[in-house]
Amino acid sequence: MSALGLVTIGQAPRTDVTPDIAPLLPAVALMERGALDELDAAGVAALAPVEGERVLVSRLRDGGMARLSEPRMLPLVQAAIERVVADGAGAVLLLCTGNLPGLTAAVPLYTAEQLGRGAAAALIGDGRLGVVVPEPEQAAPIAERWRADHGLRAAVAVADPYTAPDAAFVAAGEQLRAEGVDWIFLDCIGYSERMRALVAGGGSGTVATAGSGSGGPGSAKPGSAKVLLARTLAARLVAETV
């Protein structure tokens, strides 16, 4: 079977991501490449967003976090896709829920934005949506994209997957449940299964994935919320195709 290329907007390998998704792709060889793999610290710093640019965040190889300009990342992500295809990947999964239009590949190209958000929107239906994002500057643009792309109004909480303490994820879940949401989508590939459990609040929320969720859209019990994780939603869907 052909290898699946995993492309991150940060640096590979994503040792924080693959433990959650590799078990969902047991028969597939994974090849990791990063848009920032060939950059030093100064090169990464030069990609920091300026006022008016949309913000992306990603993990670096040393475990640090980088804030990145969404539009200026496009050519670097495209180059990483081309590298992993040249190295033999038969399909590519872009590990980012950000809006990176115009990317192409000579093999099937899947994105966590399309698969993760698309699956989440289908599950949510007419339920009330809550979204957790890494940075405060992302709250308004991401809420607007959920409205424009999926017709969903989103309540937003903030918890950085790379720097926030556990208490921040618990607080984000409590905030969104207090706002009456039925579903919570963790809108960054950096969020992990452990963070999802924290947002779910143990007994306060029901943890659901594309493969384990039950009930129809908007079926969460009062006071609880189903918590959806972008990385595993995307990986489960890609597993159906490779």
C-alpha positions in Angstrom: 0.0 0.0 0.0 1.3 3.5 -0.8 2.5 5.7 2.0 0.5 8.6 3.3 2.3 11.9 3.5 1.5 13.9 6.7 2.3 17.6 6.1 2.4 20.0 9.0 2.6 23.8 8.7 5.3 23.6 11.4 8.2 21.2 11.6 8.3 17.4 11.3 8.1 15.0 13.0 4.9 15.8 14.9 5.5 13.5 17.8 2.6 15.2 19.5 0.1 14.2 16.7 1.0 10.8 15.4 0.3 8.9 18.6 -3.3 9.8 18.2 -3.7 9.1 14.5 -1.2 6.2 13.8 -3.5 3.7 15.5 -6.3 4.7 13.1 -4.1 4.0 10.1 -2.5 0.7 11.1 -1.8 -0.6 7.6 -0.4 2.6 6.2 3.2 3.8 6.2 3.4 7.5 7.4 5.8 10.0 5.9 6.1 13.3 7.7 7.2 16.6 6.2 6.9 20.2 7.6 6.6 23.5 5.9 9.3 24.9 8.3 11.7 22.0 8.1 14.3 23.8 6.2 14.1 27.1 8.2 16.3 28.2 11.1 14.9 30.2 14.1 15.4 33.5 12.2 13.5 32.2 9.2 10.6 31.0 11.4 10.5 34.3 13.2 10.3 36.2 9.9 6.9 34.5 9.3 5.3 36.0 12.3 2.0 37.7 11.4 1.8 41.4 11.2 -1.3 43.4 11.9 -4.2 42.4 9.6 -2.8 39.0 8.7 -4.6 35.9 9.9 -2.8 33.9 12.5 -1.8 30.2 12.4 0.0 28.4 15.2 2.1 25.2 15.0 4.7 23.2 16.8 8.4 23.2 16.1 10.7 20.3 16.2 12.1 21.3 19.6 8.6 21.4 21.1 8.3 25.2 20.9 5.4 27.0 19.3 5.4 29.4 16.4 2.9 32.1 15.4 2.7 32.2 11.6 1.1 34.4 8.9 -1.6 32.4 7.2 -1.1 33.9 3.7 2.7 33.8 3.8 2.7 30.1 4.7 1.1 29.0 1.4 4.3 28.6 -0.7 6.1 26.8 2.1 3.2 24.4 2.6 3.0 23.8 -1.1 6.7 23.0 -1.2 6.4 20.5 1.7 3.5 18.7 -0.2 5.7 18.5 -3.3 8.6 17.1 -1.3 6.6 14.3 0.3 5.0 13.3 -3.0 8.5 13.2 -4.6 9.6 10.9 -1.8 6.8 8.4 -2.6 3.6 9.4 -0.8 0.6 8.1 -2.6 -1.8 10.5 -0.8 -1.3 13.6 1.4 -3.1 14.7 4.6 -2.5 18.3 5.5 -2.4 18.6 9.3 -4.0 22.1 9.6 -7.5 23.3 10.1 -6.6 26.8 8.8 -7.7 28.2 5.5 -4.9 27.5 3.0 -6.5 27.8 -0.5 -5.0 26.9 -3.8 -2.8 24.0 -2.7 -2.3 21.2 -5.2 -0.7 17.7 -5.4 -0.1 15.1 -8.1 -1.8 12.6 -5.7 -5.0 12.8 -3.6 -4.7 15.8 -1.2 -6.8 15.8 2.0 -6.9 18.6 4.6 -7.9 18.5 8.2 -9.9 21.7 7.5 -12.1 20.0 4.8 -12.3 16.6 6.5 -12.4 17.6 10.2 -14.6 20.6 9.8 -16.8 19.0 7.2 -17.4 15.9 9.3 -18.0 18.1 12.4 -20.6 20.2 10.5 -22.4 17.1 9.3 -22.6 15.7 12.9 -23.6 19.0 14.4 -26.5 19.6 12.1 -28.7 22.3 13.7 -27.1 21.8 17.1 -25.4 24.7 18.9 -21.7 24.8 18.2 -18.8 25.8 20.5 -15.2 26.1 19.1 -11.9 26.1 21.0 -9.1 28.0 19.2 -5.4 28.6 20.1 -5.2 32.4 19.9 -7.6 35.2 20.8 -7.0 36.8 17.4 -8.4 33.7 15.8 -11.7 33.8 17.5 -13.6 36.3 15.3 -12.2 35.0 11.9 -12.9 31.4 12.8 -16.4 32.1 14.0 -17.0 33.9 10.7 -15.7 31.0 8.7 -18.0 28.5 10.4 -20.9 30.9 9.7 -19.9 31.4 6.0 -18.9 27.8 5.2 -21.4 25.8 7.2 -24.2 28.2 8.3 -23.3 27.7 12.0 -23.0 30.3 14.7 -20.1 29.4 17.0 -19.4 30.4 20.5 -15.6 30.5 20.9 -13.2 29.8 23.8 -9.4 30.0 23.8 -6.8 27.5 24.9 -3.4 27.2 23.3 -2.6 23.5 22.6 1.1 24.2 22.8 1.5 26.4 25.9 -1.7 26.4 28.0 -2.0 24.5 31.3 -4.5 21.8 31.8 -6.8 24.2 33.7 -7.2 26.3 30.5 -8.9 23.4 28.7 -11.1 22.6 31.6 -12.1 26.3 31.7 -12.8 26.4 28.0 -15.2 23.5 28.2 -16.9 25.0 31.2 -17.3 28.3 29.4 -18.8 26.8 26.3 -21.2 24.5 28.2 -22.3 27.5 30.2 -23.2 29.2 26.9 -25.4 26.2 26.1 -23.6 24.5 23.3 -24.3 20.9 22.2 -21.1 20.3 20.4 -17.5 21.5 20.9 -15.0 21.3 18.0 -11.3 21.7 18.9 -10.3 23.8 15.9 -6.5 23.1 15.6 -4.5 20.0 14.8 -2.5 20.6 17.9 -5.3 19.5 20.2 -4.9 16.0 21.5 -7.0 13.2 22.9 -5.9 14.2 26.4 -6.9 17.8 25.8 -10.3 16.7 24.5 -10.9 14.8 27.7 -10.0 17.9 29.7 -12.5 20.0 27.6 -15.1 17.3 28.1 -14.8 17.7 31.8 -14.8 14.0 32.7 -18.3 13.3 33.8 -19.6 16.7 32.6 -19.3 16.0 28.9 -19.5 13.1 26.4 -16.4 12.5 24.3 -17.3 11.5 20.7 -15.5 10.8 17.5 -16.6 10.1 14.0 -16.3 6.4 14.8 -17.7 6.3 18.3 -20.3 9.1 18.5 -23.9 8.1 19.1 -27.1 10.0 18.6 -28.1 12.5 16.0 -27.2 16.1 15.5 -28.0 18.2 18.5 -28.7 15.2 20.7 -26.4 16.0 23.6 -27.9 15.9 27.0 -28.6 19.2 28.7 -25.5 20.5 30.4 -23.2 18.3 28.4 -21.5 18.7 25.0 -20.0 16.2 22.6 -16.3 17.1 21.9 -14.9 16.6 18.4 -11.2 16.4 17.7 -10.0 17.6 14.2 -7.0 15.2 14.0 -8.9 12.0 14.6 -11.9 13.0 12.5 -9.6 13.6 9.5 -7.5 10.4 10.1 -10.6 8.2 10.3 -11.9 9.5 7.0 -8.6 9.2 5.3 -8.4 5.6 6.5 -11.4 4.8 4.4 -9.5 5.9 1.2 -5.9 4.6 1.6 
